[in-house]
């Protein structure tokens, strides 16, 4: 505010100097107001900043050029035939340096953003992709306070996210997908059975995202390893289920073989699920 007020006063002096004969005195008063306010602003703004001396140098050069202009205007400095050219050259140069100082000072005053040492843990809404809420409460999470705290928190974050996600996936496969497929086969409903392929594909994509997250987003440890094993097993199981459904739709003669592979995959998935939950809850 001080700088702005002094700038207005300085402009008034400049305007009066143009209209009056004693222009050099009024111009000098305007320059004085401007110099004092701008200098104070620089010191108050950020004297410790490394750009301060650059900014102040801009200001000194601008003041020197304007002072030369005043001397030329008052006739105390005479370059003879080059006088008019000198006057015209000094004015834009002085204001150029002045604006340069203002520009640098303005940028210096802007808040400085610190680069975080390590990326914070992702929120539960995008940890495994879009629209996959794992019910993990990250509102009160302070795990990213420091590098050390971040490292210690990884197993906890891993467990909280994966327990919910694994249980949801197991429930989707065991309690929703499998009964639905069996019911479609029992009723010889090929239309619904074809729709199950879309469900299988979506679940497989989700499992792949989980599996990739375990490798890229979370530090490897016994918790993430157990969860990773489950997601890989889920991908394999869903592939076996897809083969089984496709063979059912094609009316394959060796359907028993695919059914056996389907059953073996489910048993492996159950074992992996049990191991993952046991490890993550310890």
Secondary structure, DSSP 8 states (H G I E B T S, - for coil): -HHHHHHHHHHHHHHHHHHSS-HHHHHHHHHHHHHHHHHHHHHHHHTTSTTHHHHHHHHHHHHHHHHHHHHHHHTSS--GGGHHHHHHHHHHHHHHHHHHHHHHHHHHHS------SS-----TTTTTSTT-------SS--TTSSHHHHHHHHHHHHHHHHHHHHHHHHHIIIIIIHHHHHHHHHTT-HHHHHHHHHHHHHHHHHHHHHHHHHHHTS--SHHHHHHHHHHHHHHHHHHHHHHHHHHHHHT-TTHHHHHHHHHHHHHHHHHHHHHHHHHHH-
